Amino acid sequence: MSDVSDTNEVKTRSFTIRLTPEDQAALAELCDLYGLDRPGSIRRAVRQVLAWKQKLGKFGYFVPAGEVQPPEFLIRLERKDVHE
């Protein structure tokens, strides 16, 4: 089953969630940070978390916190001896 129909339209899904007052405040902060509406901010946060998960490994990325479009710097992660 494909998410794209014969007319090249992407099928979308909607859902409803209940947010605690704390979650609502966090979502409002996220919207301010991204400069997006609530659905756009949720979509971006989901994509960002999944992208971060995929980037973990022997090599990593340094990303400054709190920036909407942060630059990425490739870094190599090496385990050091306890005494170093």
C-alpha positions, 0 to 999 in steps of 0.5 A, spaced: 500 500 500 502 506 497 502 513 501 502 516 494 496 515 489 495 515 481 495 523 481 501 524 485 497 526 491 500 524 498 495 521 503 495 524 509 492 522 516 490 526 522 489 525 529 487 528 536 491 528 542 490 531 549 495 535 552 496 537 559 497 544 561 504 543 561 504 539 554 500 545 552 506 550 554 511 546 551 508 546 545 507 553 545 514 554 546 516 549 540 511 553 536 515 560 538 522 556 537 520 554 530 516 559 528 510 554 525 503 553 527 502 547 532 501 541 527 507 544 523 511 544 530 509 537 532 511 534 525 518 538 525 519 535 532 518 528 530 522 529 524 528 532 528 528 526 533 528 521 528 533 524 524 537 525 531 536 517 532 539 515 525 545 520 526 548 516 533 553 512 532 561 512 531 560 519 528 556 524 530 554 531 529 555 537 534 548 542 533 548 548 537 542 548 542 536 553 541 537 554 534 531 553 528 536 552 523 542 550 526 549 548 523 551 541 523 559 540 525 561 533 523 565 530 529 568 523 530 567 520 537 573 516 540 573 512 546 579 514 551 582 510 556 580 512 563 587 515 565 587 520 559 
